Amino acid sequence: MLEKCNLCPFNCNVNREEGFLGRCRAGKNIKYALSSLHYNEEPCISGKSGSGTVFFSNCNLKCVFCQNYEISSEEYGKEISDEELADIFIELQNKKANNINLVTPTPYVYQIIDAIKIAKEKGLNIPILYNTSGYEKVETLKLLDGLVDIYLPDFKYADNNLAKRLSLIDNYYEVAKDAIKEMYRQVGSPKLNKYGIIEKGLIIRHLILPNHIDNTKKVLSWINENIDKDVYVSIMSQYFPSYKAKEIEDINRKINYEEYKEVEDYLFSLDIENGYMQDYIEDENEEKYVPDFKK
């Protein structure tokens, strides 16, 4: 399948088996940056035990504000086999992770499917979480039906002009809408266990960008009108001007309180019933601090 790679909407058609690289620059083997128990995800994902987070190298989006640009754009990481990835899953489960959290997994879907099957044969029984930019092909997502328990997509843009300028992508809105509908078809709204930890379902994330509150409102409006009201949304206020964003005038600062409050008020005016919103950060110097989520 990697001889003519069409895993993502870019449809590069490159032969990754022969060393050719497409938009994401992923090769034939998994490239992995790090894995750890992560405690700063949404409360129903991290809980007290943490989320078993696996960061994959490379990404098909080229977001100028990426906070993990060393991994996504500078190709930090090392190549591993499918079997080694399966062992990482088992190791995280042995550390009492609530789930296996696959971050930017799209370039490696075929290998990940193989690794999940290997790990299940070795006793993997915690939920698989697919943590994605939202720019996904429905056909690729269908390969994951029955293997992925939780989808955690970003819904970055409802404005394609903004997507083009900040992520170098022409059709983000149309693609993300269809992808999120397919994710919802597969897993539905979140189902939590008695400890408040998600076992299955869809949580849609959105990062508030400074000077672009209308984009946020359009994203939330679409969710409100097209996905059932019991879906979870997660509104993130942690933006800071990382990577190339420091040189771009309209996004070279954090959001201010007025922007935060405008989004909060708009969210509460909708029919969406469940989810989280990160607290507002006052300290301009706390760039790397991830604010707590409030339910």
C-alpha positions in Angstrom: 0.0 0.0 0.0 3.0 2.3 0.6 4.1 1.9 -3.0 1.5 4.5 -4.0 0.7 6.4 -0.8 -2.8 8.0 -0.6 -3.3 7.8 3.1 -4.2 11.5 3.6 -6.1 14.0 1.5 -3.0 15.2 -0.3 -2.9 11.9 -2.3 0.8 12.2 -3.0 1.1 8.9 -4.8 4.7 8.5 -3.9 6.4 5.1 -3.5 7.5 5.2 0.2 8.8 1.6 -0.1 11.5 2.9 -2.5 12.4 5.9 -0.3 10.3 8.6 -2.0 8.8 11.2 0.3 5.5 13.0 0.0 4.0 16.0 1.8 4.4 14.5 5.3 8.0 13.2 4.6 7.2 9.9 6.2 9.1 6.9 4.9 8.2 3.2 4.9 9.0 2.6 8.6 7.4 4.2 11.6 9.3 7.2 12.9 8.7 7.7 16.6 9.6 10.7 18.7 8.7 9.7 22.3 6.2 8.0 24.6 5.2 8.8 28.1 2.4 9.0 30.6 0.7 12.4 29.9 -1.3 14.1 32.6 -2.3 17.4 30.8 -5.0 16.0 28.4 -8.7 16.4 29.2 -9.6 15.0 32.6 -11.5 12.0 31.2 -8.5 11.1 29.1 -5.6 11.6 31.6 -7.4 10.9 34.9 -5.0 10.2 37.7 -3.0 7.5 35.9 -2.2 9.4 32.8 -2.7 8.9 29.1 -0.2 6.6 27.3 0.9 9.1 24.8 2.9 8.1 21.7 4.3 11.0 19.5 4.9 10.1 15.9 7.3 12.2 13.8 6.3 14.1 10.6 2.9 15.7 9.8 1.0 16.5 6.6 0.0 20.0 7.9 2.5 22.8 8.0 1.1 25.0 10.7 3.2 28.1 11.3 2.3 28.1 15.0 3.0 24.4 15.7 4.0 23.9 19.3 5.7 20.5 18.5 7.5 21.7 15.3 10.7 19.8 16.2 8.7 16.6 15.8 6.2 17.6 13.1 8.4 19.6 10.7 12.1 19.0 11.7 11.7 15.2 11.7 13.0 14.6 15.2 12.7 10.9 16.1 13.9 7.4 15.3 12.6 4.6 13.1 11.1 1.6 14.8 9.4 -1.6 13.7 5.7 -2.5 14.1 6.7 -5.0 16.7 8.6 -2.4 18.7 5.6 -0.1 18.6 3.4 -2.9 19.9 5.9 -3.4 22.8 5.6 0.3 23.5 1.9 0.0 23.8 2.2 -2.9 26.2 4.8 -1.0 28.3 2.4 1.9 28.6 -0.4 -0.4 29.7 1.9 -2.0 32.3 2.5 1.6 33.6 -1.3 1.8 34.2 -2.1 4.2 31.3 -5.8 4.8 30.8 -5.4 4.5 27.0 -2.9 4.4 24.1 -2.9 8.0 22.8 -1.6 8.1 19.2 -0.5 11.7 18.4 -0.2 12.6 14.7 -0.6 9.0 13.6 -2.0 9.4 10.0 1.3 8.8 8.0 1.7 5.5 9.7 -1.9 4.1 9.7 -0.9 0.8 8.0 1.9 0.1 10.4 -0.2 1.2 13.4 -3.0 -1.2 12.5 -0.4 -4.0 12.4 1.1 -2.9 15.8 -2.4 -2.8 17.4 -3.1 -6.4 16.3 0.3 -7.6 17.5 -0.2 -5.8 20.9 -3.7 -7.3 21.3 -2.3 -10.7 20.9 0.1 -9.8 23.7 -2.7 -8.7 26.0 -3.4 -5.0 25.1 -6.9 -4.3 26.4 -7.0 -0.5 27.1 -8.7 1.9 24.6 -6.9 3.2 21.5 -7.2 7.0 21.1 -6.5 8.6 17.7 -5.2 12.1 18.2 -5.3 14.0 14.9 -5.3 17.3 13.1 -8.7 16.6 11.7 -7.3 16.6 8.1 -8.2 12.9 7.3 -9.5 10.9 4.4 -12.8 9.1 5.2 -11.4 6.0 3.4 -8.4 5.9 5.7 -10.6 6.3 8.8 -12.7 3.4 7.7 -9.6 1.2 7.9 -9.6 2.0 11.7 -13.2 1.1 12.3 -13.4 -1.3 15.2 -9.7 -0.7 16.2 -9.9 2.9 17.4 -12.1 3.4 20.5 -11.7 7.2 20.9 -11.2 9.9 18.3 -9.7 13.2 19.4 -9.6 15.4 16.3 -8.7 19.1 16.1 -11.2 21.2 14.3 -8.8 24.0 13.5 -10.5 26.1 10.8 -13.9 26.9 9.4 -12.1 29.5 7.2 -10.2 28.0 4.3 -8.3 31.3 3.7 -7.0 31.2 7.2 -6.1 27.5 6.8 -4.2 28.3 3.6 -2.2 31.1 5.2 -1.4 29.4 8.5 -1.3 25.7 7.6 -0.6 25.8 3.8 -3.8 23.8 3.0 -6.6 24.7 0.6 -9.6 22.6 1.7 -9.3 22.0 5.4 -12.9 22.9 6.3 -14.6 20.5 3.8 -12.2 17.6 4.6 -12.4 18.0 8.4 -16.2 18.1 8.4 -16.5 14.8 6.5 -13.8 13.2 8.7 -15.4 14.2 11.9 -18.8 12.9 10.7 -17.1 9.5 10.0 -15.4 9.5 13.4 -18.7 10.1 15.1 -20.4 7.4 13.0 -17.8 4.9 14.3 -17.6 5.7 18.0 -20.5 8.1 18.9 -20.6 10.4 21.9 -18.2 9.7 24.8 -19.0 6.9 27.2 -17.2 7.2 30.6 -16.6 4.4 33.1 -17.4 4.7 36.8 -14.1 6.5 37.4 -14.9 9.2 34.8 -12.4 7.9 32.3 -13.5 7.8 28.6 -13.7 4.3 27.1 -15.2 5.2 23.7 -16.4 8.2 21.8 -15.6 11.5 20.1 -14.1 14.6 21.6 -13.6 17.6 19.2 -10.8 20.0 20.1 -10.4 23.6 19.0 -7.5 25.9 19.7 -8.5 29.6 19.9 -6.3 31.8 17.8 -5.8 35.5 18.6 -7.6 37.9 16.3 -9.6 35.1 14.8 -12.6 34.6 17.1 -15.0 34.5 14.2 -13.2 31.3 13.0 -13.8 29.8 16.4 -17.5 30.7 16.4 -18.0 29.1 13.0 -16.3 25.9 14.1 -18.5 25.7 17.2 -21.6 26.6 15.2 -21.0 23.8 12.7 -20.5 21.3 15.6 -23.7 22.5 17.2 -25.7 22.1 14.0 -24.2 18.9 12.7 -23.2 16.6 15.6 -25.5 15.5 18.5 -25.6 17.9 21.5 -24.1 15.2 23.8 -20.8 15.2 21.9 -17.8 16.6 23.9 -16.0 19.7 22.7 -12.7 20.8 24.2 -11.8 24.5 23.8 -8.1 25.2 24.3 -6.7 28.6 25.3 -3.0 27.5 25.5 -2.0 29.2 22.2 1.3 31.1 22.2 3.3 32.3 19.2 5.6 29.4 18.6 7.7 28.4 15.6 7.1 30.8 12.7 4.1 32.5 14.3 6.4 35.0 16.1 6.9 36.8 12.8 3.2 36.9 11.8 1.5 40.1 13.0 -2.0 38.9 13.7 -1.0 35.7 15.6 2.2 36.9 17.3 0.6 37.1 20.8 -1.5 35.0 23.1 -5.3 35.5 23.2 -6.5 38.2 25.5 -9.2 37.9 28.2 -11.8 39.7 26.0 -11.3 37.1 23.3 -11.5 34.2 25.8 -14.6 35.6 27.3 -16.3 36.1 23.9 -15.7 32.5 23.0 -16.9 31.3 26.4 -20.1 33.3 26.2 -20.7 32.1 22.6 -20.1 28.5 23.6 -22.7 28.7 26.4 -25.2 30.2 24.0 -25.2 27.0 22.0 -27.0 23.6 22.6 -23.7 21.8 23.2 -24.0 20.2 26.6 -20.7 18.5 27.4 -17.0 19.2 27.3 -14.1 21.3 28.6 -12.6 24.7 28.3 -9.1 25.5 29.4 -8.7 28.3 32.0 -7.4 31.6 30.8 -3.7 32.2 31.4 -2.8 35.7 32.8 1.0 35.4 32.8 2.4 36.3 29.4 5.7 34.7 30.4 4.3 31.2 30.9 4.6 30.1 27.3 4.9 26.4 28.0 2.3 26.2 30.8 -0.7 24.2 29.8 -3.8 25.5 31.7 -6.1 23.2 33.5 -9.4 22.2 31.9 -12.7 23.1 33.5 -15.7 20.9 32.7 
